C-alpha cells in the first residue's frame, strides 16, 4: 500500500474501526451480564451461609457491574446512533450525486427521444397484446370446460363436494385419511 490512502480506503478503514468498537462494546456488555449472574450466585451463597461481609461484597460487585453495563449500553447506543447519522449522510451524498448524474443523463437522453416512434411501437405492442389476451382467454375457457367435463363424468360430484366441505371444517384432519378417502372414490369411479 502506498504512502497515501485513497478516499475509499480511508472510508473502509473508518468503517472497520467503528464496527470493531461496536463489537468490543457488545462483548463487554456480555461479560458484564455474566459477571452479574456470578455476583448474584455469590450473594445467594453468602446469604445462605450467613456471611454478611461476603454478601455485601457480592452485592457491591453486582451494583458495579450493573452501573458499568448501563454505561456500556449508552456507549453502544451512541455509537449506533452516530453510525446511523453517518450512514444517512452518505446516502444523502450518494443521492445528490446520483441526481446530478441522472440530470445530465436525462438531458442527454431528451435530445435523442423520438416520441412519435415510441407511440407507434406502443400501439403495435398493445394491439398484439390484446390478440394474445383474447387467445389466452379462449384457451382458459376451453380448459375450464374440459376440466369441468372430467369432474362431471365421474358421477361423484356430490361426494367430492361433501369431502371438500368436511375438509374446510376439519382443522387437524390427518391428510393420509383424506388421501385414502379420495383413492377409494377414484377406485369407485373407475369401476362404474
C-alpha positions in Angstrom: 0.0 0.0 0.0 1.3 3.4 -0.9 2.1 6.3 1.5 -1.3 8.0 0.8 -4.6 6.2 1.1 -7.5 6.8 -1.3 -10.8 8.2 0.0 -12.3 4.7 -0.4 -9.5 3.1 1.6 -10.0 5.7 4.4 -13.7 5.1 4.4 -13.3 1.3 4.6 -10.8 1.7 7.4 -13.1 4.0 9.4 -16.0 1.6 8.9 -13.9 -1.3 10.2 -12.8 0.8 13.2 -16.4 1.6 14.1 -17.5 -2.0 13.6 -14.7 -3.2 15.8 -15.6 -0.6 18.5 -19.3 -1.7 18.4 -18.2 -5.4 18.6 -15.9 -4.6 21.6 -18.7 -2.9 23.4 -21.2 -5.7 22.8 -18.6 -8.3 24.1 -18.1 -6.1 27.2 -21.8 -6.0 27.8 -22.0 -9.8 27.5 -19.1 -10.1 30.0 -20.9 -7.8 32.4 -24.1 -9.9 32.1 -22.0 -13.0 33.1 -20.5 -11.1 36.0 -23.9 -10.0 37.2 -25.1 -13.6 37.3 -21.9 -14.6 39.1 -22.4 -11.9 41.7 -26.0 -12.9 42.2 -25.0 -16.5 42.8 -22.2 -15.5 45.2 -24.6 -13.2 47.1 -27.2 -16.1 47.4 -24.5 -18.5 48.6 -23.2 -15.9 51.2 -26.8 -15.3 52.4 -27.4 -19.0 52.8 -24.2 -19.4 54.7 -24.9 -16.3 56.8 -21.7 -14.5 55.8 -22.8 -10.8 55.8 -19.4 -9.3 54.7 -19.2 -11.6 51.6 -22.9 -10.9 50.9 -22.2 -7.1 50.9 -19.2 -7.6 48.8 -21.1 -9.6 46.2 -23.9 -7.0 46.2 -21.3 -4.2 45.7 -19.8 -6.2 42.7 -23.3 -6.6 41.3 -24.1 -2.9 41.7 -20.8 -2.0 40.0 -21.5 -4.4 37.1 -25.0 -3.0 36.7 -23.6 0.6 36.5 -20.9 -0.4 34.1 -23.4 -2.2 31.9 -25.7 0.8 31.8 -22.7 3.0 30.7 -21.6 0.5 28.1 -25.2 0.2 26.7 -25.3 4.0 26.5 -21.9 4.0 24.7 -23.2 1.4 22.3 -26.4 3.4 21.7 -24.3 6.5 21.0 -22.1 4.6 18.5 -25.1 3.1 16.7 -26.8 6.5 16.5 -23.7 8.2 15.2 -23.2 5.4 12.7 -26.8 5.8 11.6 -26.3 9.6 11.2 -23.1 8.9 9.2 -24.9 6.4 7.0 -27.7 8.9 6.4 -25.1 11.5 5.4 -23.6 9.0 2.9 -27.0 8.2 1.5 -27.7 11.9 1.1 -24.4 12.4 -0.6 -25.0 9.5 -2.9 -28.5 10.7 -3.6 -27.3 14.2 -4.6 -24.5 12.7 -6.7 -26.9 10.3 -8.4 -29.5 13.0 -9.0 -26.7 15.1 -10.6 -25.7 12.2 -12.8 -29.4 11.5 -13.7 -30.0 15.1 -14.6 -27.1 15.0 -17.0 -28.3 11.7 -18.5 -31.9 12.9 -18.8 -30.7 16.0 -20.6 -28.6 13.9 -23.0 -31.5 11.4 -23.5 -34.1 14.0 -24.0 -32.2 15.2 -27.1 -32.5 11.7 -28.6 -36.1 10.9 -27.8 -38.4 10.2 -30.7 -41.9 10.2 -29.1 -43.7 9.5 -32.5 -41.8 6.3 -33.0 -42.4 5.2 -29.4 -46.2 5.9 -29.8 -46.3 3.8 -33.0 -44.4 0.9 -31.3 -46.7 1.1 -28.3 -49.8 1.0 -30.4 -48.4 -2.1 -32.2 -47.4 -3.7 -29.0 -50.8 -3.0 -27.4 -52.7 -4.5 -30.4 -50.5 -7.6 -30.3 -51.0 -7.9 -26.5 -54.8 -7.7 -27.0 -54.7 -10.5 -29.5 -52.6 -12.6 -27.1 -55.0 -11.9 -24.3 -58.0 -12.9 -26.4 -56.3 -16.1 -27.4 -55.4 -16.8 -23.7 -59.0 -16.2 -22.6 -60.2 -18.6 -25.2 -57.7 -21.2 -24.1 -58.7 -20.8 -20.4 -62.4 -21.1 -21.2 -61.7 -24.3 -23.2 -59.5 -25.7 -20.4 -62.2 -24.9 -17.8 -64.8 -26.7 -19.9 -62.5 -29.8 -20.3 -61.7 -30.0 -16.6 -65.4 -29.5 -15.8 -66.4 -32.3 -18.0 -63.8 -34.6 -16.4 -65.2 -33.9 -12.9 -68.8 -34.4 -14.0 -68.1 -37.6 -15.9 -67.1 -39.4 -12.6 -70.6 -39.2 -11.1 -69.0 -38.2 -7.8 -69.7 -34.5 -7.8 -71.8 -34.6 -4.6 -69.3 -36.9 -2.8 -66.4 -34.6 -3.8 -68.3 -31.6 -2.6 -69.0 -33.3 0.7 -65.4 -34.2 1.1 -64.3 -30.6 0.4 -66.9 -29.3 2.9 -65.6 -31.7 5.6 -62.1 -30.6 4.9 -63.0 -27.0 5.2 -64.4 -27.7 8.7 -61.7 -30.0 9.9 -58.8 -28.2 11.5 -56.5 -31.1 12.2 -57.7 -33.9 10.0 -54.9 -36.4 9.0 -54.1 -35.9 5.3 -53.4 -39.6 4.9 -57.1 -40.3 5.8 -58.2 -37.8 3.2 -55.9 -39.3 0.6 -57.3 -42.8 1.4 -60.9 -41.4 1.0 -60.0 -39.8 -2.3 -58.4 -43.0 -3.5 -61.5 -45.0 -2.6 -63.7 -42.6 -4.5 -61.5 -42.8 -7.6 -61.5 -46.6 -7.5 -65.3 -46.5 -7.2 -65.4 -44.1 -10.2 -63.2 -46.3 -12.3 -65.4 -49.3 -11.6 -68.6 -47.5 -12.8 
